[in-house]
Amino acid sequence: MATGKSGTSPMTNIGTPLLAGLAVAAAALAGRYGIQAWHAFKTRPPKPKIRKFYDGGFQPTMTRREAALILGIRENATPDKVKEAHRKVMVANHPDAGGSHYLASKINEAKDVMLGKTRGSGSAF
């Protein structure tokens, strides 16, 4: 095989620019897909925030704090807010709709504690 003036074969002279061109093309494609992935990441809908639930069971004597946690309201909520929250929680947990009798009694007890009808008693069960 004949060599050029510099002492290298013609295949070596062709190979270097070819490899450089392939490297540039690969980098351009990677950049393109990277930009597309970034735009897809930025435009995705936000994840819904998951509420942290109370860890642990019921206290032996219900407090205003526990009653407020059960009903999902503040401790200083108005009687109207307490009644509205009680209705919503009871609809979701009513025994006639497949809910627990125990939870229903705790929800009713929470309403009574928040409205000042009782000071919180031990469990009915």
N, C-alpha and C positions, 0 to 999 in steps of 0.2 A: 504494500500500500504506500502511496506517495505521501510525503509530508509537505506542509506549506513552508513558507520562509521562516516562520518562528520555530519550526521543529515539532509542531503538533499536528495530529491528523485532522482532516476536515470534520470528522464526527465529533471531536471534542469541541471544536469551535461552534458547532450547531447545538450541542447538548447544554452548554452553559446558559445561553439566552432562553432556550426552551424551558429549562428548570426554573429560571428566574420568572418567566412569564406565568408558569403554572403556580408558582408561589404567590405571585401578585393576584392572580385570579382567585385562588383559594382564600386569601385574606379578604378580598372584596366580597366574596360570597358569605364568608363568616360574619363580616361586618354588617352586611345587608340583613341576614337572618337575626343577628343580635339586635339591630335597630327595630325590626318587626316584633321581636319578642318583647322588647322594652315597651313599645307602644301598646301591645296587647296587655301587658302587665299594668300599665298606668291607666288604661281605660276599663279595666274589669270592674264590676260592681263591688261595692264595699261589703265585707262580711258582716252579717248581723251580729250585734253585740249580745253575747249570751249572759244572762243574769246569773250571778253567783247565788246559789241557794244556801240556806242555813244548814250547817252541818250539826247534827245532833238531834236528840229526841226532845220531848216535851219536858218542862220543869215540873217538879211535884206540885207546886202551887203557881198558877199562872200569874205573871206580872204584866204591867201595862206594856212593857217592851216586847214581851213574847206575844201578847195579844196583837200589838201593832204589826209585828213580823208576820203573824198568821194571816192577817187581813190585808197586808201589803200597803199599809198607810203609816203616817207619822204618829208618834205618841200623843201629839197635841192636836189631832184632827178634830174637826167639828162633828157633832152628832150626825149631821146629814151625810158627811163623808164616810163615817163609820157605817151607817145603814146602807149606803150605796156599795161600799166595799164588801160588806157582809153578803148582800144580795148576789154580787158577782161571784164571790168565792163559793157560796152555797149552790148556785146554779151549776157550777163546774163539779162540785163534790157531793151532790145530794144523793142519799141512799137509794131513792127511787129511780135515779138515773145511772145506777151502777157504782155509786160512791160508797165510801166506808161510813158505817154508823159512828165509829170512833172519831173519825175526822170531822164528821158533821157535829158531834157533840163538842169537840174542841173549837170549832168555828163559832158555834153558838156561845160557848163560854167566853171566847175572845171578844165577841160583840158585847156581852154583858159586862165584862171587865172594862172595856173602853167607854161604855155608856155610864159606868158607875153603879150598875145594878147589883153587882157582886164584887167582892174584893179578890176573887180568884180562889177556887177551891181545888181540892184534890181531884183526881180523875174520877169520872163516873164509872169507870170500868176497873 
